Amino acid sequence: MAQLKDYIELTKPKQTFLLLLTSIFAYLTNVKSISFAGAVHLVASMLLSISGTTAMNMALEADIDSLMRRTSSRPIPQGRLTPLEGMTFGIVLFASGLSVSLLINIYVAIAIILGLISDIFLYTLWLKRRNPMSIVLGGIAGGAPALAGWAASSGGIDLQGVLMAITVMLWIPAHIWYIAIYYKEDYEVAGIPMLPVSHGVKQTVKAIIIALSILAAVELTMFAMKMFGLVFLILSLPFTLLLLYKSVVYLKDLSKEGARRMYKMASPLIGTIFMAMFIDNMIRIFLLS
């Protein structure tokens, strides 16, 4: 039972669940094209592929995790699982998820593979130990589940699906860099050039402000292009602008505890945005029926 718990921990359940939600809501947004079987296949493929990618990531980063206070208690650094066990577990999960995705359509599989390439090859193996902007390209992995969800219901990859994925990518800097500010000393000890380490806290917050400003512009663009209606804008944009405003205010603080508060504020934003997409679509369908 203890080892089962360790394997589950490799999948980062909270993070996996959040990304799974973006995929589900992206799928439900195109509510006229959904089916029970399609929804089941999507949930299974996303849960398996996201969990598998995360487990592989944990296996590859075990040496870094062992140096950081926040991550040193994870199963592999503690020796409860070996890197090989973690990697094998991740590969099996991912391959299973990819296989299930082919029951939906090839575009879902493409989105899943794109997520793997971004997370494992671009972020973990290439950029994380070298480049302070690693999470920007690595953020493609965060947007991949939303893209897959849209592809599952729309039958392809188009501008709306891409913009939904970009929404996640633009949220990631606030989600990752605020917690990186809080654990800045950990990254310094591990030798990881996260932006707060390489360029300082103030420049990191400025980068977050830029990302959130673009995120607000993307929300307005989706509304202007009639991908989503006024309900979406009312339910999502104020929360994005509030986080943007609080980030500007935080520039005058730059405290460690303030960064933790900003992280907690940023975390639910992406769920709010995708839920707003779904609610907007449901209301529009109800009004037109």
C-alpha positions in Angstrom: 0.0 0.0 0.0 2.9 2.4 0.9 4.5 1.8 -2.5 1.2 2.4 -4.3 1.0 5.7 -2.6 4.6 6.5 -3.8 3.7 5.7 -7.4 0.6 7.9 -7.1 2.8 10.7 -5.7 4.9 10.5 -8.9 1.9 11.7 -10.9 1.5 14.9 -8.8 -2.3 14.4 -8.4 -3.2 18.1 -7.8 -1.3 19.3 -10.9 -2.6 16.4 -13.0 -6.2 17.1 -11.9 -5.9 20.8 -12.8 -4.6 20.1 -16.3 -7.2 17.4 -16.7 -9.9 20.0 -15.9 -8.7 22.3 -18.7 -9.0 19.3 -21.1 -12.5 18.4 -19.9 -13.8 22.0 -20.0 -12.2 22.5 -23.4 -14.0 19.4 -24.6 -17.4 20.4 -23.1 -17.1 23.9 -24.6 -18.0 22.4 -27.9 -21.0 20.8 -26.3 -22.9 20.0 -29.5 -20.2 17.5 -30.5 -19.6 15.6 -27.3 -20.6 12.1 -26.5 -20.4 9.9 -23.3 -18.0 7.5 -25.0 -15.8 10.4 -26.2 -15.8 12.0 -22.8 -14.7 8.7 -21.1 -12.0 8.1 -23.7 -10.7 11.7 -23.3 -10.6 11.5 -19.5 -8.8 8.2 -19.6 -6.3 9.3 -22.2 -5.6 12.6 -20.5 -5.3 11.1 -17.0 -2.9 8.4 -18.2 -0.8 10.6 -20.5 -0.5 13.6 -18.1 0.3 11.3 -15.2 2.9 9.4 -17.3 4.6 12.5 -18.5 4.8 13.8 -14.9 6.2 10.5 -13.6 8.9 10.6 -16.3 9.7 14.1 -15.3 10.1 13.2 -11.7 12.4 10.3 -12.6 14.6 12.6 -14.7 14.7 15.3 -12.0 15.4 13.1 -9.0 18.9 14.5 -8.6 17.6 18.1 -8.5 14.7 17.1 -6.2 17.1 15.6 -3.7 18.8 19.0 -3.3 15.7 21.1 -2.8 13.9 21.4 0.6 10.5 21.5 -1.2 11.0 18.3 -3.2 13.5 16.2 -1.2 10.8 14.1 0.4 9.5 12.8 -2.9 9.6 9.0 -3.4 12.7 8.8 -5.7 15.0 11.2 -3.7 14.1 9.3 -0.6 14.9 6.0 -2.2 11.5 4.5 -1.9 11.4 4.1 -5.7 14.3 4.0 -8.1 14.6 6.3 -11.2 14.2 3.3 -13.4 11.0 2.3 -11.6 9.7 5.8 -12.0 10.6 6.1 -15.6 9.1 2.7 -16.4 5.9 3.6 -14.6 5.7 6.9 -16.5 6.3 5.3 -20.0 3.7 2.6 -19.4 1.1 5.2 -18.3 1.9 7.6 -21.2 1.8 4.8 -23.8 -1.5 3.7 -22.4 -2.9 7.2 -22.6 -1.7 7.7 -26.1 -3.3 4.4 -27.2 -6.6 5.4 -25.8 -6.4 8.8 -27.5 -6.3 7.1 -30.9 -9.8 5.8 -30.2 -10.9 9.5 -30.4 -8.9 11.0 -33.3 -5.4 11.5 -34.5 -5.4 15.2 -33.4 -5.8 14.3 -29.8 -2.8 12.0 -30.1 -0.8 14.8 -31.8 -1.6 17.1 -28.9 -0.5 14.5 -26.3 2.8 13.9 -28.2 3.3 17.6 -28.4 2.9 17.8 -24.6 5.5 15.0 -24.1 8.0 16.7 -26.4 7.6 20.0 -24.6 7.8 18.7 -21.1 10.4 16.0 -21.3 12.7 17.0 -24.2 12.4 20.8 -24.4 11.9 21.6 -20.7 13.4 18.8 -18.6 16.3 17.6 -20.7 17.3 20.7 -22.5 16.2 24.0 -20.9 15.6 23.7 -17.2 19.2 23.4 -16.2 20.4 26.0 -18.7 17.9 28.7 -19.5 15.9 30.9 -17.1 13.0 31.1 -19.6 12.6 27.3 -19.6 9.0 27.4 -18.5 8.0 29.4 -21.6 8.7 26.6 -24.1 7.9 24.1 -21.4 4.5 25.7 -21.1 3.5 24.1 -24.3 3.0 21.0 -22.2 0.6 22.8 -20.0 -1.5 23.9 -22.9 -1.5 20.5 -24.6 -4.4 19.0 -22.5 -6.7 21.9 -23.5 -5.7 21.5 -27.1 -6.4 17.8 -26.9 -9.8 18.4 -25.3 -10.8 20.8 -28.0 -9.5 18.5 -30.7 -11.6 15.7 -29.2 -14.8 17.5 -29.6 -14.1 19.6 -32.8 -12.3 16.8 -34.7 -9.3 18.9 -35.4 -6.8 21.6 -34.4 -7.8 25.2 -35.3 -7.3 28.7 -34.0 -9.7 28.4 -31.2 -8.0 25.3 -29.8 -4.6 27.0 -30.1 -5.8 30.1 -28.3 -7.2 28.0 -25.5 -3.8 26.3 -25.2 -2.1 29.7 -25.2 -4.4 30.7 -22.4 -2.8 28.0 -20.2 0.7 28.9 -21.4 0.2 32.6 -20.4 -1.1 31.6 -16.9 1.9 29.3 -16.2 4.5 32.1 -15.5 2.4 33.4 -12.6 1.7 29.8 -11.4 5.4 28.8 -11.6 7.5 31.9 -11.0 5.6 33.1 -7.8 6.3 29.8 -6.1 9.9 29.9 -7.5 10.3 33.3 -5.8 9.2 31.7 -2.5 11.6 28.8 -2.9 14.4 30.9 -4.6 17.1 29.6 -2.2 16.2 26.0 -3.1 16.8 26.7 -6.8 20.1 28.5 -6.0 21.3 25.4 -4.0 20.2 23.1 -6.9 21.9 25.3 -9.5 18.7 25.8 -11.5 18.7 29.2 -13.3 15.0 29.9 -12.7 14.2 33.6 -13.6 14.1 34.8 -9.9 17.6 33.3 -9.5 19.2 34.6 -12.7 17.4 38.0 -13.1 16.1 38.7 -9.6 12.6 38.9 -8.2 11.7 42.3 -9.6 12.4 41.3 -13.2 10.5 38.1 -12.7 7.4 39.9 -11.5 7.6 42.3 -14.5 7.7 39.2 -16.7 4.6 37.8 -15.0 2.9 41.2 -15.5 3.6 41.0 -19.2 2.3 37.4 -19.4 -0.9 38.3 -17.6 -1.4 41.4 -19.8 -1.2 39.2 -22.9 -3.5 36.7 -21.2 -6.1 39.5 -20.8 -5.6 40.5 -24.4 -6.2 36.8 -25.5 -9.4 36.7 -23.6 -10.6 39.9 -25.3 -9.5 38.5 -28.6 -11.6 35.3 -28.2 -14.6 37.4 -27.3 -14.0 39.8 -30.2 -13.7 36.9 -32.6 -17.0 35.5 -31.2 -15.4 32.3 -30.0 -17.0 33.0 -26.6 -19.6 35.5 -25.5 -20.1 38.2 -22.9 -20.7 35.7 -20.1 -17.2 34.3 -20.7 -15.7 37.8 -20.5 -17.6 38.7 -17.4 -16.7 35.5 -15.6 -13.0 35.4 -16.6 -11.5 38.8 -17.4 -12.1 40.4 -13.9 -10.1 37.7 -12.2 -7.3 38.0 -14.7 -7.2 41.8 -14.3 -7.3 41.4 -10.5 -4.3 39.1 -10.5 -2.6 41.6 -12.9 -3.3 44.5 -10.5 -2.1 42.5 -7.5 1.1 41.7 -9.4 1.7 45.4 -10.0 1.1 46.1 -6.3 3.4 43.2 -5.4 6.3 45.1 -7.2 6.4 47.4 -4.2 6.6 44.4 -1.8 8.7 41.6 -3.3 8.6 39.7 -0.1 8.9 36.0 0.2 5.6 35.5 2.0 3.9 37.9 -0.5 5.1 35.6 -3.3 3.4 32.6 -1.6 0.1 34.6 -1.4 0.4 35.5 -5.1 0.9 31.9 -6.0 -2.2 30.8 -4.1 -4.2 33.6 -5.9 -2.8 32.6 -9.3 -3.4 28.8 -9.0 -7.2 28.8 -9.4 -7.3 31.3 -12.2 -6.9 28.9 -15.1 -9.8 26.7 -13.7 -11.9 29.9 -13.5 -11.2 30.8 -17.1 -12.0 27.4 -18.5 -15.1 27.1 -16.4 -16.2 30.5 -17.8 -15.8 29.1 -21.4 -18.0 26.1 -20.6 -20.7 28.2 -18.8 -20.7 30.7 -21.6 -21.2 28.0 -24.2 -24.0 26.3 -22.2 -25.9 29.6 -21.8 -25.6 30.5 -25.5 -26.9 27.1 -26.5 -29.8 27.4 -24.0 -30.7 30.9 -25.4 -30.6 29.6 -29.0 -32.7 26.5 -28.3 
